[in-house]
Amino acid sequence: MQAAEETLLSGSGESREQLHRYLFQMLLIREFEERVGEQYTRAKIGGYCHLNIGEEATIVGAFSAIRPDDYIFTSYREHGHALARGIDPGAVMAELFGKVTGTSKGRGGSMHLFDLKTRFMGGYGIVGGHLPLAVGAGLAIDYKGGDEVVLCIFGEGATNIGAFHESLNLAKIWRLPIVWLCVNNHYAMGSPEHKDSAAEFLYRKALAYDMVGERVNGMDVLAVRKAMLEAVRRAREEREPVLLEADTYRYKGHSMADPGRYRTEEEVRAWMARDPIAAFKAKLTEAGLLSADEYTQMHDHVLKIVDEAVDFAEKSPFPDISTLYDYVYASPEQR
Ligand SMILES: Cc1ncc(C[n+]2csc(CCOP(=O)(O)OP(=O)(O)O)c2C)c(N)n1
């Protein structure tokens, strides 16, 4: 037991407390998203709604490697990203419910979570549309001589969009501190990646821009963390943008409206057998770093947080109709 513990700790350099935190965050994302799915079917949440279930290790590993003053630009599949950034689960759920206490005052919904305090810059619905925005943030950091990094997250489908190529090109020419994280869940809506992309390995698209590209097992939280720490270091210290591709899977359909019939049950089951939470829990348990009681307590705590988030969202008011035109244009009085 002791030997295994030492291997795990020396391999990752992590304290028991940190390892527990990763498991806790992955569980929080899983349970939060399960509840979101339920609330959607109860019509408490409307519009588009994309879940992160299956992608927890990629998310937690990635967010564990950035600093509080780094910037995040991400896609519409971002509830788990907001939670991993430490945004209050109640405010995230309230946003999904369209309530005034939500992260975007109830005006953004599922695809447009935003939180300036944690430099969580959204939440964007246009595939690849936020990549040029990340370039802008990277340029601003560079212009001001800062040492923050931009983490820009998108799906593999976005790597076939023109803005992806323009953004990587400019990031490299201007040597901007950006980590491009491609969450490769292998499907862009109903299209498998081989139907969308001429290149088989997406991380190799970085080579076109003389950029470092790397692929990591996105079902392994520590592997993602390790790869991200190095990518972030390169971006921050060497001003080398990096493209990191995380190999992962979404268990559910593209959105709540998609039953996902374009995938075989065997394929989904095979990925679920590699479940990032079950695998990490087993690893910690075998290493003597997690007892059954500790896990139960952690899980109960997560369920309580999710219950409270739903309760908060439920009890919060909708924005008043008189504020309908507020925030349509940026103005200093309405921050
Ligand atoms: C420019 C643009 N084209 C099409 C769409 C419709 N659309 C929404 S999500 C999506 C698939 C994107 O897949 P991917 O980038 O792999 O991300 P994932 O949903 O798998 O996280 C498409 C085509 C869109 N939102 N924007």
The ligand as a Gaussian input file, in Angstrom:
#p B3LYP/6-31G(d) Opt

LIG

1 1
 C      -20.215000      28.343000     -37.316000
 C      -21.193000      27.325000     -36.820000
 N      -21.564000      26.319000     -37.626000
 C      -22.452000      25.392000     -37.190000
 C      -22.969000      25.462000     -35.929000
 C      -23.933000      24.381000     -35.431000
 N      -23.204000      23.540000     -34.476000
 C      -23.362000      23.714000     -33.164000
 S      -22.407000      22.682000     -32.303000
 C      -21.771000      21.958000     -33.668000
 C      -20.764000      20.849000     -33.552000
 C      -19.446000      21.270000     -33.026000
 O      -18.700000      20.161000     -32.628000
 P      -17.344000      20.285000     -31.846000
 O      -16.629000      21.530000     -32.261000
 O      -16.596000      19.011000     -32.012000
 O      -17.758000      20.496000     -30.322000
 P      -18.627000      19.589000     -29.333000
 O      -20.068000      19.976000     -29.529000
 O      -18.363000      18.159000     -29.692000
 O      -18.151000      19.925000     -27.971000
 C      -22.324000      22.535000     -34.807000
 C      -21.982000      22.121000     -36.171000
 C      -22.576000      26.541000     -35.119000
 N      -23.030000      26.678000     -33.880000
 N      -21.669000      27.444000     -35.570000

